[in-house]
Amino acid sequence: MKPSRLYDETRKKALQDPKVAAAYLEECLQDGNMKLFTAALKHVAEARGGVARLSKATRLNREALYRTLSKSGNPRLDTLAKVLGAMGLRLGVVSESLHS
């Protein structure tokens, strides 16, 4: 089932806040499902001006970014770092004992 327009608009507005976007991505990443994380990354990109804008900010090919952020996408670490950096976010590593 396709999400409702109201839900998409609400999510898009919420993800414009960097703290909300970071928490959203962190939760999706903790799930361990990379397809979920990639979809969440696309949601944040859309909320922040879209993939075309992200392409300019990262200097990455727009078509490649669309593929990377697709359901079958599998972003490389360097691409992920560039994408997150363009969104004002970054990757971090923490001990699992801090989340237990």
N, CA, C and O atoms as a GROMACS GRO file, in nm:
protein
  400
    1MET      N    1   0.084  -0.118   0.000
    1MET     CA    2   0.000   0.000   0.000
    1MET      C    3   0.089   0.124   0.000
    1MET      O    4   0.187   0.131   0.074
    2LYS      N    5   0.054   0.219  -0.080
    2LYS     CA    6   0.130   0.343  -0.092
    2LYS      C    7   0.096   0.436   0.026
    2LYS      O    8  -0.022   0.450   0.060
    3PRO      N    9   0.198   0.499   0.089
    3PRO     CA   10   0.169   0.591   0.200
    3PRO      C   11   0.079   0.706   0.155
    3PRO      O   12   0.083   0.749   0.039
    4SER      N   13   0.000   0.753   0.247
    4SER     CA   14  -0.089   0.865   0.214
    4SER      C   15  -0.008   0.992   0.194
    4SER      O   16   0.102   1.006   0.246
    5ARG      N   17  -0.065   1.084   0.120
    5ARG     CA   18   0.001   1.212   0.092
    5ARG      C   19   0.026   1.288   0.223
    5ARG      O   20   0.131   1.350   0.239
    6LEU      N   21  -0.069   1.284   0.315
    6LEU     CA   22  -0.055   1.355   0.442
    6LEU      C   23   0.065   1.300   0.520
    6LEU      O   24   0.142   1.377   0.578
    7TYR      N   25   0.080   1.169   0.523
    7TYR     CA   26   0.193   1.108   0.593
    7TYR      C   27   0.324   1.152   0.530
    7TYR      O   28   0.417   1.191   0.600
    8ASP      N   29   0.332   1.145   0.397
    8ASP     CA   30   0.454   1.185   0.326
    8ASP      C   31   0.490   1.329   0.356
    8ASP      O   32   0.607   1.360   0.380
    9GLU      N   33   0.392   1.417   0.356
    9GLU     CA   34   0.417   1.559   0.382
    9GLU      C   35   0.462   1.582   0.526
    9GLU      O   36   0.551   1.662   0.551
   10THR      N   37   0.400   1.511   0.620
   10THR     CA   38   0.437   1.523   0.762
   10THR      C   39   0.579   1.474   0.784
   10THR      O   40   0.658   1.538   0.853
   11ARG      N   41   0.611   1.358   0.724
   11ARG     CA   42   0.746   1.302   0.736
   11ARG      C   43   0.848   1.398   0.676
   11ARG      O   44   0.954   1.422   0.734
   12LYS      N   45   0.817   1.451   0.558
   12LYS     CA   46   0.909   1.541   0.489
   12LYS      C   47   0.938   1.665   0.574
   12LYS      O   48   1.053   1.708   0.584
   13LYS      N   49   0.835   1.721   0.632
   13LYS     CA   50   0.853   1.840   0.716
   13LYS      C   51   0.936   1.807   0.840
   13LYS      O   52   1.025   1.884   0.877
   14ALA      N   53   0.907   1.695   0.904
   14ALA     CA   54   0.980   1.657   1.025
   14ALA      C   55   1.127   1.632   0.996
   14ALA      O   56   1.214   1.668   1.076
   15LEU      N   57   1.157   1.570   0.880
   15LEU     CA   58   1.295   1.535   0.848
   15LEU      C   59   1.379   1.653   0.804
   15LEU      O   60   1.498   1.638   0.779
   16GLN      N   61   1.320   1.769   0.793
   16GLN     CA   62   1.397   1.890   0.764
   16GLN      C   63   1.478   1.933   0.886
   16GLN      O   64   1.578   2.004   0.872
   17ASP      N   65   1.436   1.890   1.004
   17ASP     CA   66   1.508   1.918   1.128
   17ASP      C   67   1.625   1.820   1.138
   17ASP      O   68   1.603   1.699   1.141
   18PRO      N   69   1.749   1.869   1.145
   18PRO     CA   70   1.866   1.780   1.149
   18PRO      C   71   1.863   1.681   1.265
   18PRO      O   72   1.908   1.567   1.249
   19LYS      N   73   1.812   1.720   1.380
   19LYS     CA   74   1.807   1.629   1.495
   19LYS      C   75   1.708   1.517   1.471
   19LYS      O   76   1.734   1.402   1.506
   20VAL      N   77   1.595   1.550   1.412
   20VAL     CA   78   1.494   1.448   1.381
   20VAL      C   79   1.548   1.354   1.274
   20VAL      O   80   1.533   1.232   1.284
   21ALA      N   81   1.611   1.411   1.171
   21ALA     CA   82   1.669   1.330   1.063
   21ALA      C   83   1.775   1.234   1.119
   21ALA      O   84   1.778   1.116   1.082
   22ALA      N   85   1.860   1.282   1.207
   22ALA     CA   86   1.965   1.198   1.265
   22ALA      C   87   1.904   1.085   1.348
   22ALA      O   88   1.949   0.971   1.338
   23ALA      N   89   1.803   1.116   1.429
   23ALA     CA   90   1.738   1.013   1.510
   23ALA      C   91   1.669   0.909   1.422
   23ALA      O   92   1.675   0.789   1.449
   24TYR      N   93   1.603   0.955   1.317
   24TYR     CA   94   1.534   0.867   1.223
   24TYR      C   95   1.632   0.771   1.157
   24TYR      O   96   1.608   0.650   1.151
   25LEU      N   97   1.743   0.825   1.107
   25LEU     CA   98   1.842   0.740   1.042
   25LEU      C   99   1.907   0.644   1.142
   25LEU      O  100   1.932   0.528   1.108
   26GLU      N  101   1.933   0.690   1.262
   26GLU     CA  102   1.994   0.606   1.365
   26GLU      C  103   1.902   0.488   1.398
   26GLU      O  104   1.949   0.375   1.408
   27GLU      N  105   1.775   0.514   1.414
   27GLU     CA  106   1.680   0.407   1.445
   27GLU      C  107   1.675   0.305   1.332
   27GLU      O  108   1.673   0.184   1.356
   28CYS      N  109   1.672   0.353   1.210
   28CYS     CA  110   1.668   0.262   1.095
   28CYS      C  111   1.797   0.182   1.083
   28CYS      O  112   1.794   0.065   1.044
   29LEU      N  113   1.909   0.242   1.114
   29LEU     CA  114   2.038   0.174   1.108
   29LEU      C  115   2.048   0.068   1.217
   29LEU      O  116   2.101  -0.041   1.194
   30GLN      N  117   1.997   0.098   1.336
   30GLN     CA  118   2.003   0.002   1.446
   30GLN      C  119   1.921  -0.123   1.417
   30GLN      O  120   1.950  -0.230   1.469
   31ASP      N  121   1.820  -0.109   1.333
   31ASP     CA  122   1.738  -0.222   1.295
   31ASP      C  123   1.822  -0.328   1.222
   31ASP      O  124   1.789  -0.447   1.225
   32GLY      N  125   1.930  -0.285   1.157
   32GLY     CA  126   2.017  -0.377   1.085
   32GLY      C  127   1.972  -0.408   0.944
   32GLY      O  128   2.039  -0.482   0.872
   33ASN      N  129   1.859  -0.354   0.904
   33ASN     CA  130   1.806  -0.376   0.769
   33ASN      C  131   1.855  -0.263   0.680
   33ASN      O  132   1.805  -0.151   0.688
   34MET      N  133   1.953  -0.293   0.594
   34MET     CA  134   2.012  -0.188   0.511
   34MET      C  135   1.914  -0.132   0.408
   34MET      O  136   1.927  -0.016   0.369
   35LYS      N  137   1.817  -0.211   0.365
   35LYS     CA  138   1.716  -0.160   0.272
   35LYS      C  139   1.632  -0.054   0.342
   35LYS      O  140   1.596   0.047   0.282
   36LEU      N  141   1.600  -0.077   0.468
   36LEU     CA  142   1.525   0.021   0.547
   36LEU      C  143   1.607   0.148   0.565
   36LEU      O  144   1.555   0.258   0.551
   37PHE      N  145   1.736   0.133   0.595
   37PHE     CA  146   1.823   0.249   0.612
   37PHE      C  147   1.836   0.328   0.483
   37PHE      O  148   1.830   0.451   0.484
   38THR      N  149   1.853   0.258   0.372
   38THR     CA  150   1.866   0.325   0.243
   38THR      C  151   1.738   0.401   0.209
   38THR      O  152   1.744   0.513   0.156
   39ALA      N  153   1.622   0.342   0.238
   39ALA     CA  154   1.494   0.411   0.214
   39ALA      C  155   1.484   0.534   0.303
   39ALA      O  156   1.438   0.639   0.259
   40ALA      N  157   1.528   0.521   0.428
   40ALA     CA  158   1.525   0.635   0.520
   40ALA      C  159   1.618   0.746   0.471
   40ALA      O  160   1.584   0.864   0.480
   41LEU      N  161   1.732   0.709   0.419
   41LEU     CA  162   1.826   0.807   0.365
   41LEU      C  163   1.764   0.882   0.248
   41LEU      O  164   1.783   1.002   0.233
   42LYS      N  165   1.689   0.810   0.166
   42LYS     CA  166   1.620   0.874   0.054
   42LYS      C  167   1.513   0.969   0.105
   42LYS      O  168   1.496   1.078   0.050
   43HIS      N  169   1.441   0.930   0.211
   43HIS     CA  170   1.340   1.019   0.270
   43HIS      C  171   1.403   1.149   0.319
   43HIS      O  172   1.348   1.257   0.299
   44VAL      N  173   1.519   1.138   0.383
   44VAL     CA  174   1.587   1.257   0.433
   44VAL      C  175   1.634   1.342   0.316
   44VAL      O  176   1.623   1.465   0.319
   45ALA      N  177   1.686   1.278   0.212
   45ALA     CA  178   1.731   1.352   0.093
   45ALA      C  179   1.615   1.429   0.031
   45ALA      O  180   1.629   1.545  -0.006
   46GLU      N  181   1.499   1.364   0.021
   46GLU     CA  182   1.381   1.430  -0.036
   46GLU      C  183   1.338   1.548   0.050
   46GLU      O  184   1.296   1.652  -0.002
   47ALA      N  185   1.347   1.532   0.180
   47ALA     CA  186   1.308   1.640   0.271
   47ALA      C  187   1.404   1.758   0.264
   47ALA      O  188   1.367   1.871   0.295
   48ARG      N  189   1.528   1.731   0.223
   48ARG     CA  190   1.632   1.834   0.218
   48ARG      C  191   1.652   1.893   0.080
   48ARG      O  192   1.757   1.952   0.054
   49GLY      N  193   1.556   1.878  -0.009
   49GLY     CA  194   1.567   1.941  -0.140
   49GLY      C  195   1.576   1.846  -0.256
   49GLY      O  196   1.580   1.889  -0.371
   50GLY      N  197   1.578   1.717  -0.229
   50GLY     CA  198   1.576   1.618  -0.336
   50GLY      C  199   1.712   1.568  -0.378
   50GLY      O  200   1.816   1.620  -0.337
   51VAL      N  201   1.709   1.466  -0.460
   51VAL     CA  202   1.832   1.401  -0.505
   51VAL      C  203   1.912   1.491  -0.598
   51VAL      O  204   2.035   1.487  -0.596
   52ALA      N  205   1.846   1.572  -0.680
   52ALA     CA  206   1.919   1.661  -0.770
   52ALA      C  207   2.004   1.760  -0.690
   52ALA      O  208   2.120   1.784  -0.723
   53ARG      N  209   1.946   1.815  -0.586
   53ARG     CA  210   2.022   1.908  -0.500
   53ARG      C  211   2.136   1.836  -0.428
   53ARG      O  212   2.246   1.888  -0.417
   54LEU      N  213   2.107   1.715  -0.382
   54LEU     CA  214   2.208   1.634  -0.315
   54LEU      C  215   2.323   1.602  -0.410
   54LEU      O  216   2.440   1.600  -0.370
   55SER      N  217   2.290   1.577  -0.536
   55SER     CA  218   2.390   1.549  -0.637
   55SER      C  219   2.486   1.666  -0.652
   55SER      O  220   2.608   1.647  -0.661
   56LYS      N  221   2.432   1.786  -0.655
   56LYS     CA  222   2.517   1.905  -0.667
   56LYS      C  223   2.606   1.922  -0.544
   56LYS      O  224   2.724   1.954  -0.556
   57ALA      N  225   2.547   1.901  -0.426
   57ALA     CA  226   2.621   1.921  -0.302
   57ALA      C  227   2.732   1.819  -0.284
   57ALA      O  228   2.838   1.850  -0.228
   58THR      N  229   2.710   1.696  -0.331
   58THR     CA  230   2.809   1.590  -0.314
   58THR      C  231   2.902   1.575  -0.434
   58THR      O  232   3.006   1.509  -0.426
   59ARG      N  233   2.862   1.638  -0.546
   59ARG     CA  234   2.934   1.623  -0.672
   59ARG      C  235   2.934   1.478  -0.720
   59ARG      O  236   3.028   1.432  -0.785
   60LEU      N  237   2.825   1.408  -0.686
   60LEU     CA  238   2.805   1.271  -0.732
   60LEU      C  239   2.700   1.272  -0.842
   60LEU      O  240   2.610   1.356  -0.841
   61ASN      N  241   2.711   1.181  -0.936
   61ASN     CA  242   2.619   1.170  -1.047
   61ASN      C  243   2.476   1.147  -0.996
   61ASN      O  244   2.452   1.060  -0.912
   62ARG      N  245   2.382   1.227  -1.048
   62ARG     CA  246   2.244   1.219  -1.003
   62ARG      C  247   2.184   1.081  -1.025
   62ARG      O  248   2.117   1.027  -0.936
   63GLU      N  249   2.206   1.022  -1.143
   63GLU     CA  250   2.151   0.890  -1.172
   63GLU      C  251   2.209   0.784  -1.078
   63GLU      O  252   2.138   0.694  -1.033
   64ALA      N  253   2.338   0.796  -1.050
   64ALA     CA  254   2.402   0.702  -0.957
   64ALA      C  255   2.344   0.717  -0.816
   64ALA      O  256   2.325   0.618  -0.745
   65LEU      N  257   2.315   0.841  -0.777
   65LEU     CA  258   2.253   0.861  -0.646
   65LEU      C  259   2.114   0.801  -0.640
   65LEU      O  260   2.077   0.739  -0.541
   66TYR      N  261   2.036   0.818  -0.746
   66TYR     CA  262   1.904   0.756  -0.750
   66TYR      C  263   1.915   0.604  -0.734
   66TYR      O  264   1.836   0.544  -0.661
   67ARG      N  265   2.011   0.543  -0.803
   67ARG     CA  266   2.032   0.398  -0.790
   67ARG      C  267   2.076   0.362  -0.649
   67ARG      O  268   2.028   0.264  -0.591
   68THR      N  269   2.168   0.441  -0.593
   68THR     CA  270   2.219   0.415  -0.459
   68THR      C  271   2.108   0.422  -0.354
   68THR      O  272   2.106   0.343  -0.260
   69LEU      N  273   2.017   0.516  -0.372
   69LEU     CA  274   1.910   0.536  -0.274
   69LEU      C  275   1.782   0.458  -0.310
   69LEU      O  276   1.678   0.480  -0.248
   70SER      N  277   1.791   0.370  -0.408
   70SER     CA  278   1.675   0.290  -0.446
   70SER      C  279   1.661   0.171  -0.351
   70SER      O  280   1.747   0.147  -0.266
   71LYS      N  281   1.552   0.097  -0.366
   71LYS     CA  282   1.528  -0.020  -0.282
   71LYS      C  283   1.639  -0.124  -0.294
   71LYS      O  284   1.670  -0.194  -0.198
   72SER      N  285   1.699  -0.133  -0.410
   72SER     CA  286   1.806  -0.231  -0.431
   72SER      C  287   1.944  -0.169  -0.413
   72SER      O  288   2.045  -0.236  -0.434
   73GLY      N  289   1.950  -0.042  -0.376
   73GLY     CA  290   2.077   0.028  -0.360
   73GLY      C  291   2.159  -0.026  -0.244
   73GLY      O  292   2.105  -0.078  -0.146
   74ASN      N  293   2.288  -0.012  -0.258
   74ASN     CA  294   2.381  -0.056  -0.154
   74ASN      C  295   2.495   0.045  -0.150
   74ASN      O  296   2.600   0.023  -0.211
   75PRO      N  297   2.475   0.158  -0.078
   75PRO     CA  298   2.576   0.264  -0.081
   75PRO      C  299   2.710   0.221  -0.024
   75PRO      O  300   2.716   0.154   0.079
   76ARG      N  301   2.816   0.261  -0.092
   76ARG     CA  302   2.950   0.240  -0.040
   76ARG      C  303   2.971   0.337   0.076
   76ARG      O  304   2.902   0.438   0.088
   77LEU      N  305   3.066   0.305   0.160
   77LEU     CA  306   3.093   0.388   0.277
   77LEU      C  307   3.132   0.530   0.238
   77LEU      O  308   3.087   0.625   0.302
   78ASP      N  309   3.215   0.546   0.135
   78ASP     CA  310   3.255   0.681   0.096
   78ASP      C  311   3.137   0.760   0.040
   78ASP      O  312   3.127   0.880   0.064
   79THR      N  313   3.048   0.695  -0.033
   79THR     CA  314   2.928   0.761  -0.085
   79THR      C  315   2.837   0.799   0.031
   79THR      O  316   2.783   0.910   0.034
   80LEU      N  317   2.820   0.708   0.124
   80LEU     CA  318   2.736   0.734   0.241
   80LEU      C  319   2.790   0.853   0.320
   80LEU      O  320   2.712   0.938   0.365
   81ALA      N  321   2.920   0.860   0.338
   81ALA     CA  322   2.981   0.972   0.411
   81ALA      C  323   2.957   1.104   0.339
   81ALA      O  324   2.928   1.205   0.403
   82LYS      N  325   2.968   1.105   0.205
   82LYS     CA  326   2.943   1.227   0.127
   82LYS      C  327   2.797   1.270   0.137
   82LYS      O  328   2.767   1.387   0.156
   83VAL      N  329   2.707   1.173   0.125
   83VAL     CA  330   2.563   1.203   0.130
   83VAL      C  331   2.526   1.258   0.267
   83VAL      O  332   2.459   1.361   0.277
   84LEU      N  333   2.570   1.191   0.371
   84LEU     CA  334   2.540   1.240   0.506
   84LEU      C  335   2.604   1.375   0.532
   84LEU      O  336   2.542   1.462   0.593
   85GLY      N  337   2.726   1.394   0.487
   85GLY     CA  338   2.794   1.522   0.504
   85GLY      C  339   2.719   1.635   0.438
   85GLY      O  340   2.710   1.745   0.494
   86ALA      N  341   2.666   1.610   0.320
   86ALA     CA  342   2.588   1.713   0.249
   86ALA      C  343   2.459   1.747   0.322
   86ALA      O  344   2.402   1.854   0.303
   87MET      N  345   2.413   1.654   0.406
   87MET     CA  346   2.291   1.675   0.485
   87MET      C  347   2.323   1.734   0.622
   87MET      O  348   2.232   1.757   0.703
   88GLY      N  349   2.450   1.759   0.648
   88GLY     CA  350   2.488   1.810   0.779
   88GLY      C  351   2.493   1.703   0.886
   88GLY      O  352   2.483   1.732   1.005
   89LEU      N  353   2.510   1.578   0.843
   89LEU     CA  354   2.515   1.463   0.934
   89LEU      C  355   2.645   1.388   0.912
   89LEU      O  356   2.715   1.413   0.814
   90ARG      N  357   2.678   1.296   1.002
   90ARG     CA  358   2.796   1.214   0.985
   90ARG      C  359   2.774   1.079   1.050
   90ARG      O  360   2.686   1.061   1.133
   91LEU      N  361   2.857   0.984   1.008
   91LEU     CA  362   2.854   0.851   1.066
   91LEU      C  363   2.929   0.852   1.199
   91LEU      O  364   3.018   0.933   1.220
   92GLY      N  365   2.893   0.762   1.286
   92GLY     CA  366   2.963   0.748   1.413
   92GLY      C  367   2.966   0.601   1.452
   92GLY      O  368   2.885   0.521   1.404
   93VAL      N  369   3.057   0.568   1.538
   93VAL     CA  370   3.069   0.431   1.587
   93VAL      C  371   3.063   0.437   1.739
   93VAL      O  372   3.134   0.515   1.802
   94VAL      N  373   2.977   0.353   1.796
   94VAL     CA  374   2.965   0.347   1.942
   94VAL      C  375   2.969   0.202   1.986
   94VAL      O  376   2.938   0.112   1.908
   95SER      N  377   3.007   0.181   2.109
   95SER     CA  378   3.010   0.047   2.166
   95SER      C  379   2.868  -0.006   2.178
   95SER      O  380   2.777   0.068   2.216
   96GLU      N  381   2.849  -0.134   2.147
   96GLU     CA  382   2.716  -0.193   2.162
   96GLU      C  383   2.670  -0.189   2.307
   96GLU      O  384   2.550  -0.184   2.334
   97SER      N  385   2.763  -0.192   2.400
   97SER     CA  386   2.724  -0.191   2.540
   97SER      C  387   2.655  -0.060   2.580
   97SER      O  388   2.582  -0.055   2.679
   98LEU      N  389   2.678   0.045   2.501
   98LEU     CA  390   2.611   0.172   2.528
   98LEU      C  391   2.464   0.169   2.488
   98LEU      O  392   2.385   0.250   2.536
   99HIS      N  393   2.427   0.076   2.400
   99HIS     CA  394   2.290   0.066   2.351
   99HIS      C  395   2.215  -0.051   2.410
   99HIS      O  396   2.099  -0.073   2.376
  100SER      N  397   2.278  -0.127   2.496
  100SER     CA  398   2.212  -0.245   2.554
  100SER      C  399   2.130  -0.211   2.674
  100SER      O  400   2.069  -0.300   2.734
   0.00000   0.00000   0.00000
